[in-house]
């Protein structure tokens, strides 16, 4: 992990200089005060600078990739694990799985992929409440294809609810998929949506108005 020892007139100034040199923020580093410094006699004679050691915390995005590589290796699958730089930032990392046997890691309606994503988030954010990185696990664009499928499903079932003037209850879905259904229909003034039940059996209900 990258670290630096920095001096300044005060501890805060030394820390600020170190953060600038490391091009990072306070929540991404560990700080050790080596010397609090002193002003000296009359603030002029015998003064001493403050000194801090600042070390970057472990790169969580790298940890997420390594975690997934270990999981895939233990599953004995011929699948490549890569970080998608164009979709990753300080708040999230997107990891894409490519190769054969993708059906195994995706699972029925993405349930295995969701489970892997959940485990990856636990692995990288454990013991660190200051900085949480969202880990998204995708498989050759499966997430976007699933989103489009759910949007089409929402529109089709909304038409059914309006045609029969009664509510339509969808099958249980995880929270992120329920949000896609709600979002797809929020501009349709002829239907309302809400969720019923307790996770993992919570369902979206579409009601004609």
C-alpha positions in Angstrom: 0.0 0.0 0.0 1.3 3.5 -0.9 2.4 5.6 2.0 4.1 8.9 2.7 5.7 10.8 5.6 4.8 14.5 5.5 5.7 17.5 7.6 3.7 20.7 8.1 3.2 23.6 10.5 0.4 21.6 12.1 -0.9 18.1 12.0 -3.8 19.2 9.8 -1.6 21.0 7.4 0.8 18.0 7.2 -2.2 15.7 6.6 -3.6 18.0 3.9 -0.3 18.0 2.0 0.0 14.3 2.2 -3.5 13.8 0.8 -2.7 16.1 -2.1 0.4 14.2 -2.9 -1.4 10.8 -2.7 -4.3 12.3 -4.7 -6.8 10.8 -2.3 -9.2 11.7 0.5 -9.2 11.3 4.3 -11.6 8.3 4.3 -9.2 6.4 2.0 -6.2 6.5 4.3 -4.8 5.5 7.6 -3.0 8.3 9.6 -0.3 8.0 12.2 0.9 11.2 13.9 4.6 10.9 14.3 5.1 14.3 15.9 2.5 16.9 16.9 5.1 19.7 16.5 5.5 22.8 18.6 5.5 26.5 18.2 8.7 27.2 20.2 9.5 30.2 22.3 7.3 33.2 21.3 6.2 31.2 18.3 9.6 31.8 16.7 12.5 30.2 18.4 12.9 26.4 18.6 9.7 25.6 16.7 9.2 22.1 15.3 7.1 20.9 12.4 4.3 18.3 12.9 4.9 15.0 11.1 2.5 12.4 10.0 2.6 9.1 8.2 -0.3 8.6 5.8 -0.9 5.2 4.2 -3.5 4.4 1.6 -6.0 1.8 2.6 -6.2 -1.4 0.6 -7.6 -0.9 -3.0 -11.1 -2.4 -2.7 -11.7 -2.6 -6.4 -8.5 -4.8 -6.7 -9.7 -6.8 -3.7 -13.0 -7.4 -5.4 -11.4 -8.7 -8.6 -9.1 -11.0 -6.6 -12.1 -12.3 -4.6 -14.0 -13.2 -7.8 -10.9 -14.8 -9.4 -10.6 -17.0 -6.3 -14.3 -18.0 -6.5 -14.1 -18.8 -10.2 -10.9 -20.8 -9.7 -12.6 -22.8 -6.9 -15.5 -23.5 -9.2 -13.1 -24.9 -11.8 -14.7 -22.8 -14.6 -13.0 -21.4 -17.7 -14.2 -17.8 -17.1 -12.2 -14.6 -17.3 -12.6 -12.0 -14.6 -12.0 -8.3 -15.5 -12.7 -4.9 -14.1 -14.7 -2.6 -16.5 -12.8 0.7 -16.1 -15.3 2.7 -18.1 -18.2 1.7 -15.7 -16.2 1.9 -12.5 -15.5 4.9 -10.3 -14.9 5.9 -6.7 -18.3 4.6 -5.6 -18.5 1.4 -7.5 -16.6 -1.2 -9.4 -18.1 -3.3 -12.2 -16.6 -6.7 -12.7 -17.4 -8.6 -15.9 -17.3 -12.3 -16.3 -16.6 -13.7 -19.8 -16.1 -17.2 -21.3 -17.9 -20.5 -21.4 -20.1 -21.9 -18.6 -21.6 -18.5 -17.9 -25.0 -20.1 -17.4 -23.6 -21.6 -14.2 -22.5 -18.3 -12.7 -25.6 -16.5 -13.8 -28.1 -19.1 -12.6 -31.9 -19.1 -12.9 -32.9 -15.5 -13.6 -29.6 -14.3 -12.3 -29.9 -15.7 -8.8 -26.4 -17.1 -8.7 -24.9 -13.9 -10.1 -26.8 -12.0 -7.4 -25.4 -14.3 -4.7 -21.9 -13.8 -6.0 -22.4 -10.1 -6.0 -23.6 -10.1 -2.5 -20.6 -12.2 -1.3 -18.2 -9.9 -3.1 -19.7 -6.8 -1.4 -19.4 -8.5 2.0 -15.8 -9.4 1.2 -14.5 -6.0 0.2 -16.5 -3.9 2.8 -16.0 -6.1 5.9 -14.6 -4.2 8.9 -14.6 -0.8 7.1 -17.6 1.5 7.7 -15.8 4.7 6.6 -15.6 3.9 2.9 -18.0 1.4 1.2 -17.5 0.4 -2.4 -20.4 -1.0 -4.3 -19.4 -4.1 -6.3 -21.5 -5.0 -9.4 -20.9 -8.4 -10.9 -22.0 -8.8 -14.6 -21.7 -11.5 -17.2 -21.3 -10.3 -20.8 -24.0 -7.8 -20.5 -26.5 -10.0 -18.7 -27.6 -7.2 -16.3 -28.7 -4.9 -19.1 -30.5 -7.7 -20.9 -32.3 -8.7 -17.7 -33.3 -5.0 -17.2 -34.8 -4.8 -20.7 -36.6 -8.1 -20.1 -38.1 -6.7 -16.8 -39.1 -3.4 -18.5 -40.9 -5.3 -21.3 -42.6 -7.5 -18.7 -43.8 -4.5 -16.7 -45.3 -2.9 -19.8 -47.0 -6.1 -20.9 -48.5 -6.8 -17.5 -49.6 -3.2 -17.1 -51.6 -3.5 -20.3 -53.1 -6.7 -18.9 -54.1 -5.0 -15.7 -55.7 -2.1 -17.6 -57.5 -4.4 -20.1 -59.0 -6.6 -17.3 -59.3 -3.7 -14.8 -57.8 -5.7 -12.0 -54.5 -6.1 -10.2 -51.6 -8.3 -11.5 -49.2 -9.8 -9.1 -45.7 -10.6 -10.2 -43.5 -13.4 -8.9 -41.1 -12.6 -6.0 -38.1 -10.5 -7.0 -35.0 -9.1 -5.3 -35.1 -5.3 -4.4 -33.1 -4.1 -7.5 -35.4 -5.9 -9.9 -38.6 -4.6 -8.2 -37.2 -1.1 -8.6 -36.9 -1.7 -12.3 -40.6 -2.6 -12.5 -41.7 0.4 -10.4 -39.5 2.7 -12.5 -40.8 1.4 -15.8 -44.4 2.2 -14.9 -44.1 5.4 -12.8 -45.1 7.6 -15.8 -48.2 5.5 -16.6 -51.1 7.4 -14.9 -53.4 4.4 -15.6 -51.7 2.1 -13.2 -50.1 2.1 -9.7 -47.5 -0.2 -8.4 -46.5 -1.3 -4.9 -44.8 -4.2 -3.2 -46.3 -6.8 -0.9 -44.8 -9.4 1.4 -41.5 -10.0 3.1 -38.1 -10.6 1.4 -37.2 -12.9 -0.2 -40.8 -13.4 -1.2 -41.7 -9.8 -1.7 -43.6 -9.1 -5.0 -44.6 -6.2 -7.1 -48.4 -5.6 -7.6 -49.7 -3.6 -10.6 -53.1 -2.1 -10.1 -55.3 -0.5 -12.8 -56.7 2.9 -11.8 
